[in-house]
Amino acid sequence: MAGMETAPAATISQKSPHAFAEVDHQWLTQASNNSLFTDDGSFLISIAGRGSREIGWTSVKWSDSADLASNPQSDGDPEFVAMSLNGKHICGVTTEEYDYWVVSHQFD
């Protein structure tokens, strides 16, 4: 998700008392604003951590009760990337130093 020229769409301090809830809110805002979901809420997700490479992309549907960041995947941090089914939009969360970054990108 992150590289030298990556700029976050949102940053959330890891020290924030409600950091994971804010990460979820910011991710959902970016994902919604950037056409990540199909009409029925479907998208692809890849979660960082042990075994994730073997699993790869998984098709899921958004649920209002989802708490993606509240279920940390990698060393206690929320690390995941989601992609639209057409492969044109991504939105993910990564940990950078003392912040969580929400990163969004559209491919032309």
Secondary structure as UniProt FT lines:
FT   TURN            4..5
FT   STRAND          10..13
FT   TURN            14..15
FT   TURN            17..18
FT   HELIX           19..33
FT   TURN            34..35
FT   TURN            39..40
FT   STRAND          42..47
FT   TURN            50..51
FT   HELIX           52..55
FT   STRAND          58..61
FT   TURN            64..65
FT   TURN            69..70
FT   TURN            75..76
FT   STRAND          80..83
FT   TURN            85..86
FT   STRAND          89..96
FT   TURN            97..98
FT   STRAND          99..106
//
